[in-house]
Amino acid sequence: MFDLTGKRALVTGSTQGIGYAIAKTLSRYGAQVYIHCSSDDEKAKRIAAELGTDLWVTGDLGIQGCAEKLYEKTGGLDIVAANASVQFRTPWDEIPPEEFDRQINVNLRSTLELMQVYIPGMQAKKWGRFLAVGSVQQYRPHAQMAVYAASKCAIQSLVHNVAKQVACDGVTVNNLVPGVIETPRNDAALADAGYARKVLAGIPAGYAGKPDDCAGAALLLCSDAGRYITGTELVVDGGMSL
Ligand SMILES: NC(=O)c1ccc[n+]([C@@H]2O[C@H](COP(=O)([O-])OP(=O)(O)OC[C@H]3O[C@@H](n4cnc5c(N)ncnc54)[C@H](OP(=O)(O)O)[C@@H]3O)[C@@H](O)[C@H]2O)c1
């Protein structure tokens, strides 16, 4: 049910954090996985080697057409996890247009572009898995990340919409929604003991998740085990959104 032998996959933003954990797990279950980051070829190559593959691609998803360029290198794929994102911490009334554009382009527009580029091939093969990555901020927005949260809400809408249209072709489209996960992105913020205490107080489980906590959920949604699950939000947050 979870076997991915013969499947070809891309996990965007997989040189660290949640993307790395997803890539590691998909590859452990037999998929050939492309490792990806924005621009550092050496890093992508090194991480791919760590996972025992020479499949890697780079490309800044904030640049229009990046998905198309990735497709030129990877060809059609069975599984795409649109995991990469950017976030800026700025009070809502000070958010400059550049930060708005960057978050909307990297997080939202690239998710649509990856769908547009990769899903038609999946439909033709009558099997495909598209995994978007949302955030607990869809339900518990952080005061300094209004646009980041909005980009994740918009991704959820995209997932609902496209999932319904491609289900008849054996393609599922889902949204993995993490809570607070210990990744390099959060290192600095969680190193502040006062801030960490405040964050943990809002998590019923009482602790922040590890990247691997997201990997099993991703495997479910990317394998045959998840063939009847589409358009869903799978929340992995220790209860934070409740
Ligand atoms: N960590 C959390 O607590 C948490 C909570 C909720 C949701 N999420 C979501 O989970 C996903 C992964 O988060 P994470 O914490 O693991 O992130 P992370 O540690 O910041 O890693 C981000 C990855 O995305 C890549 N990336 C960033 N900007 C990119 C761009 N413009 N083009 C291409 N690749 C880019 C990075 O590569 P470079 O080094 O090249 O930039 C890196 O590989 C994100 O969608 C995030 O919004 C995370």
The ligand as an ORCA input file, in Angstrom:
! r2SCAN-3c Opt
* xyz 0 1
  N       8.600     24.742     10.170
  C       7.361     25.032     10.583
  O       7.091     25.203     11.794
  C       6.243     25.115      9.582
  C       4.955     25.339     10.064
  C       3.901     25.400      9.165
  C       4.140     25.277      7.821
  N       5.401     25.068      7.363
  C       5.590     24.915      5.933
  O       6.336     23.744      5.675
  C       7.159     23.940      4.525
  C       8.602     23.645      4.878
  O       8.980     24.471      5.954
  P      10.412     24.334      6.653
  O      10.277     24.943      8.007
  O      10.905     22.963      6.503
  O      11.261     25.355      5.738
  P      12.815     25.728      5.737
  O      13.558     25.014      6.811
  O      12.854     27.224      5.715
  O      13.303     25.170      4.313
  C      12.780     25.750      3.168
  C      13.235     24.990      1.932
  O      12.612     25.639      0.806
  C      13.619     26.129     -0.070
  N      13.224     27.429     -0.625
  C      12.974     28.566      0.056
  N      12.683     29.543     -0.808
  C      12.725     29.031     -2.042
  C      12.539     29.550     -3.337
  N      12.234     30.827     -3.555
  N      12.682     28.722     -4.397
  C      13.009     27.431     -4.211
  N      13.213     26.860     -3.014
  C      13.084     27.673     -1.930
  C      14.873     26.249      0.796
  O      16.010     26.199     -0.031
  P      17.051     27.463     -0.132
  O      18.066     27.160      0.929
  O      17.587     27.421     -1.490
  O      16.275     28.706      0.140
  C      14.728     25.033      1.701
  O      15.151     23.874      1.038
  C       6.902     25.364      4.079
  O       5.903     25.394      3.085
  C       6.381     26.048      5.324
  O       5.574     27.162      5.026
  C       6.463     24.999      8.222
*
